[in-house]
Every structure is written in C-alpha cells, then in structure tokens.
Amino acid sequence: MEYITEKQAKKAIIDVGQRMYTRGFVAANDGNISVRTGDNEVWATPTGVSKGYMKKKMLVKVDLDGNVMEGTYKASSELKMHLRAYRENEDIKAVCHAHPPICTCFAIAGIPLDTPVLAEAIITLGDVPIAPYAELGSRQVPEVIAPYCHTHNGILLANHGAVTWAEDIYEAYYRLESMEYYANILLITEKILGRQNRLTDEQIDALLAMREKFGIKRGGVPARLTRGKEDGK
C-alpha cells in the first residue's frame, strides 16, 4: 500500500480544516479530519479545537485501534468512525466529517441525496444515503457507517451531519463540497422552484458507465424513474 508522508498529511489536514471552516461546514470546534499514513498509522485532528485555527503540533497520531502514538492533544471521540472506515476498506486513505448546513438539514429531515438531477453528482459523488442515528462518540457510530464503506463515497448521519472518504484527503474534502452543492440544488429545485427534470434511466446508465471508465469505484445508484412503477405506485 502507498501512503503520503506524515509531513504531507499534517500539512493537508491543516489546509482542509481551514477550508472547512471558511466554507461554513463547521462551527466552533465541530468536525474532524484524518489521513492514513501507514498500515497502522493515522494522523487526525484533536478534540476541542476549531478546524480554522489548528496548528500542526495539535494533531494526533493513533493506530487503527485508537491508541495514541504521538501528540499531546486528545483525539476526538468521533475518530472511531474514521478508524472503522479504514478497517472496512483499505482503499480509503482519508476521512472528513463536518456539518455543512444544507446537508445537515437533509440529515435531520431524513431525506437522502439520491434524486438524479445532476450528472456530475452521479459520476463523482454518487447517491448519498442516511445512516441510522447513533449517539455521539458511541460505539454505534462506527457500526452505522460500516455498511457503506465499500459502496458509497459518503453518507449523511441522521440528525448529525455528513462524512466522506476517499483515497486522497483532498478528494474526500471535495466530495464534502460536492455533497453540500448537491443538497443545495435539490433544495432549490424541489422546494423553491417546485420543479425537477430528472434524468432518465438510460441517461443514468450512461453516467454510471462513465463513472466506471473514470475509475471511480464507489457511489451507489440514484433513484430511478421506474422505481415507483416497479413498486406498484
């Protein structure tokens, strides 16, 4: 397995944290970021620190069981979620968790992001399901994300926020941006404009073929126009 260096990982975590804070994806000390730098090594953000004001000396290095290997700050209790993603799928090298406002509204409302209206979202992000509610920091959190680590690029956490993962930390962050953009598009077209021209099943199939051609391994399948007919609705 190939990993980025610890120096690269720490620099990227600081950069992504600042981007998340600037974009309003996190408030106060919310959110967490991690990068895998070895078979049993993960660098992560500390608890109780704003993602917009982190310093490299604040970052924490842990093993896949969560044992601290380096650093003086305490790791977030939500790091369990990140570590489970790494254990579930060795292709995952970075995880981002935040509370983007529109995505979080969908998570609170219990509405997945799976309406096929945006070609780019189908290819690069895929549909975004909602994982069942789990108490913050509990062992339930890693359990509810585990089923999606091989099939999707990110999920909404019921009544909580959003989490994305990827082979690269910037790709994980970009998927967070794409998720919030997708949620905003769905909100405006359905609730404000009151109209959505959904892609046909044939168009969806063509986009899924493009996804495979681009080497994107995960993403799930968005809701199809024929689903209602198949369900007898």
C-alpha positions as a printed NumPy array, in Angstrom:
array([[  0.   ,   0.   ,   0.   ],
       [  1.194,   3.517,  -0.796],
       [  0.679,   6.36 ,   1.66 ],
       [  1.563,  10.03 ,   1.732],
       [  4.255,  11.118,   4.176],
       [  3.454,  12.329,   7.674],
       [  4.654,  15.808,   6.71 ],
       [  2.296,  15.885,   3.734],
       [ -0.578,  14.54 ,   5.81 ],
       [ -0.223,  17.13 ,   8.564],
       [  0.022,  19.99 ,   6.084],
       [ -3.074,  18.749,   4.222],
       [ -5.111,  18.32 ,   7.415],
       [ -4.415,  21.924,   8.419],
       [ -5.306,  23.146,   4.928],
       [ -8.538,  21.148,   4.704],
       [ -9.527,  22.24 ,   8.205],
       [ -9.196,  25.882,   7.201],
       [-11.229,  25.273,   4.034],
       [-13.99 ,  23.576,   6.008],
       [-14.09 ,  26.453,   8.488],
       [-14.043,  29.154,   5.799],
       [-16.857,  27.471,   3.865],
       [-19.01 ,  27.29 ,   6.986],
       [-19.028,  23.498,   7.011],
       [-18.134,  23.549,  10.719],
       [-18.89 ,  25.862,  13.62 ],
       [-16.884,  26.324,  16.798],
       [-14.93 ,  23.086,  17.362],
       [-17.114,  20.843,  15.183],
       [-15.869,  18.294,  12.681],
       [-12.815,  16.094,  12.341],
       [-10.33 ,  15.049,   9.665],
       [ -7.946,  12.121,   9.408],
       [ -5.369,  10.721,   7.   ],
       [ -3.874,   7.259,   6.958],
       [ -0.085,   7.37 ,   6.619],
       [  0.776,   3.712,   7.185],
       [ -0.64 ,   0.242,   7.652],
       [ -1.325,   1.046,  11.305],
       [ -0.864,   4.829,  11.474],
       [ -3.423,   7.623,  11.23 ],
       [ -2.988,  11.365,  11.763],
       [ -6.093,  13.144,  12.989],
       [ -7.464,  16.419,  14.282],
       [ -7.681,  16.898,  18.068],
       [-10.864,  17.371,  20.057],
       [-11.883,  20.808,  21.308],
       [-10.023,  22.814,  18.652],
       [-11.519,  24.902,  15.847],
       [-10.659,  23.494,  12.442],
       [ -9.868,  27.017,  11.279],
       [ -7.195,  27.601,  13.907],
       [ -5.31 ,  24.344,  14.173],
       [ -1.527,  24.054,  14.347],
       [  0.498,  21.035,  13.3  ],
       [  1.635,  20.479,  16.898],
       [ -2.021,  19.927,  17.868],
       [ -2.502,  16.924,  15.579],
       [ -2.597,  13.414,  17.   ],
       [ -1.161,  10.194,  15.622],
       [ -3.003,   6.983,  16.506],
       [ -3.038,   3.347,  15.479],
       [ -6.102,   1.661,  13.979],
       [ -7.31 ,   0.765,  17.478],
       [ -7.238,   4.409,  18.531],
       [ -4.163,   4.191,  20.76 ],
       [ -2.209,   7.455,  20.765],
       [  1.244,   7.057,  19.237],
       [  2.272,  10.707,  19.076],
       [  0.928,  14.072,  20.185],
       [ -0.111,  15.769,  23.409],
       [ -3.698,  16.668,  22.495],
       [ -6.648,  14.336,  22.933],
       [ -8.149,  12.719,  19.851],
       [-11.833,  13.228,  19.082],
       [-14.248,  10.556,  20.288],
       [-15.625,  10.521,  16.73 ],
       [-12.29 ,   9.233,  15.454],
       [-13.748,   5.744,  15.994],
       [-15.818,   6.375,  12.876],
       [-12.725,   7.163,  10.796],
       [-10.821,   4.136,  12.045],
       [-13.731,   1.838,  11.213],
       [-13.74 ,   3.167,   7.641],
       [-10.031,   2.369,   7.298],
       [-10.512,  -1.131,   8.679],
       [-13.519,  -1.789,   6.455],
       [-11.879,  -0.69 ,   3.205],
       [ -8.127,  -0.497,   2.754],
       [ -8.578,   1.74 ,  -0.306],
       [ -9.766,   4.55 ,   1.978],
       [ -6.885,   6.815,   2.958],
       [ -8.695,   9.902,   4.279],
       [-11.954,  10.774,   6.036],
       [-13.685,  14.138,   6.515],
       [-16.576,  14.754,   8.889],
       [-18.398,  18.082,   9.093],
       [-21.803,  19.709,   9.469],
       [-22.485,  21.512,   6.16 ],
       [-25.772,  23.371,   6.788],
       [-27.863,  22.113,   3.861],
       [-26.595,  18.548,   4.118],
       [-27.286,  18.591,   7.827],
       [-30.839,  19.799,   7.185],
       [-31.385,  16.816,   4.875],
       [-29.902,  14.523,   7.549],
       [-32.281,  15.965,  10.15 ],
       [-35.255,  15.664,   7.797],
       [-34.333,  12.064,   6.969],
       [-34.056,  12.75 ,   3.237],
       [-31.224,  11.025,   1.323],
       [-29.477,  12.751,  -1.562],
       [-30.439,  10.37 ,  -4.345],
       [-32.556,  12.318,  -6.837],
       [-30.976,  12.048, -10.338],
       [-30.865,  15.657, -11.497],
       [-27.149,  16.423, -11.67 ],
       [-24.846,  14.471, -13.994],
       [-21.65 ,  15.418, -12.182],
       [-23.054,  14.274,  -8.858],
       [-23.908,  10.831, -10.238],
       [-20.41 ,  10.36 , -11.649],
       [-18.096,  11.775,  -8.994],
       [-20.151,  11.605,  -5.806],
       [-22.992,   9.158,  -6.317],
       [-26.108,   8.941,  -4.216],
       [-25.817,   9.764,  -0.524],
       [-27.818,   7.559,   1.87 ],
       [-28.618,   8.293,   5.5  ],
       [-27.055,   6.135,   8.198],
       [-29.249,   5.429,  11.244],
       [-28.987,   7.709,  14.252],
       [-26.192,   6.914,  16.685],
       [-25.251,   8.633,  19.932],
       [-22.269,  10.961,  19.518],
       [-18.96 ,   9.341,  20.37 ],
       [-20.571,   5.948,  20.989],
       [-19.611,   2.589,  19.527],
       [-22.768,   2.775,  17.453],
       [-21.325,   5.487,  15.19 ],
       [-18.677,   3.295,  13.522],
       [-21.217,   0.491,  13.269],
       [-23.738,   2.54 ,  11.291],
       [-21.187,   3.73 ,   8.696],
       [-19.555,   0.333,   8.135],
       [-22.087,  -0.997,   5.571],
       [-21.415,   1.932,   3.221],
       [-17.605,   1.962,   3.122],
       [-17.398,  -0.333,   0.074],
       [-20.385,   1.004,  -1.84 ],
       [-20.531,   4.78 ,  -1.344],
       [-18.275,   7.833,  -1.18 ],
       [-20.046,   9.466,   1.727],
       [-23.155,   9.398,   3.859],
       [-25.391,  11.622,   5.924],
       [-25.503,  10.827,   9.625],
       [-29.084,  11.045,  10.882],
       [-29.64 ,  14.216,  12.943],
       [-25.923,  14.91 ,  12.88 ],
       [-24.003,  15.838,   9.729],
       [-22.014,  14.402,   6.848],
       [-18.966,  12.208,   6.364],
       [-16.952,  11.488,   3.216],
       [-13.95 ,   9.313,   2.451],
       [-11.544,   8.792,  -0.437],
       [ -8.131,   7.555,  -1.491],
       [ -6.837,  11.116,  -1.067],
       [ -7.576,  13.739,   1.574],
       [ -8.4  ,  16.458,  -0.935],
       [-10.738,  14.145,  -2.798],
       [-12.504,  13.396,   0.489],
       [-12.884,  17.135,   1.095],
       [-14.047,  17.834,  -2.467],
       [-16.728,  15.189,  -2.022],
       [-17.901,  17.114,   1.022],
       [-18.149,  20.241,  -1.137],
       [-19.964,  18.293,  -3.85 ],
       [-22.382,  16.875,  -1.299],
       [-23.327,  20.316,   0.009],
       [-23.691,  21.663,  -3.543],
       [-25.893,  18.695,  -4.49 ],
       [-28.064,  19.19 ,  -1.406],
       [-28.473,  22.873,  -2.229],
       [-29.517,  22.06 ,  -5.815],
       [-32.112,  19.574,  -4.575],
       [-33.442,  22.038,  -2.019],
       [-33.854,  24.859,  -4.532],
       [-35.331,  22.828,  -7.39 ],
       [-37.79 ,  20.862,  -5.296],
       [-38.808,  23.252,  -2.527],
       [-38.352,  26.713,  -4.083],
       [-38.766,  26.275,  -7.842],
       [-41.067,  23.322,  -7.32 ],
       [-39.796,  21.559, -10.409],
       [-37.163,  18.969, -11.256],
       [-36.365,  17.474, -14.652],
       [-34.99 ,  14.123, -13.565],
       [-32.574,  12.141, -15.672],
       [-33.982,   9.065, -17.374],
       [-32.889,   5.524, -16.575],
       [-30.954,   5.409, -19.858],
       [-29.14 ,   8.639, -19.008],
       [-28.327,   7.319, -15.532],
       [-26.904,   4.099, -17.   ],
       [-24.668,   6.118, -19.345],
       [-23.368,   8.192, -16.419],
       [-22.683,   5.079, -14.351],
       [-20.681,   3.693, -17.277],
       [-18.673,   6.92 , -17.344],
       [-18.046,   6.597, -13.609],
       [-16.602,   3.127, -14.159],
       [-14.492,   4.391, -17.067],
       [-13.043,   7.125, -14.834],
       [-12.025,   4.51 , -12.283],
       [-14.396,   5.684,  -9.551],
       [-15.057,   2.53 ,  -7.553],
       [-17.948,   3.608,  -5.332],
       [-21.05 ,   5.755,  -5.495],
       [-24.196,   3.665,  -5.363],
       [-27.108,   4.114,  -7.75 ],
       [-29.544,   7.066,  -7.619],
       [-33.316,   6.652,  -7.507],
       [-34.702,   5.715, -10.918],
       [-37.847,   6.94 , -12.621],
       [-39.097,   3.346, -12.939],
       [-38.795,   2.626,  -9.212],
       [-42.302,   3.846,  -8.463],
       [-43.751,   1.693, -11.244],
       [-41.863,  -1.351, -10.026],
       [-43.233,  -0.781,  -6.528],
       [-46.754,  -0.51 ,  -7.91 ],
       [-47.089,   3.189,  -7.131]])
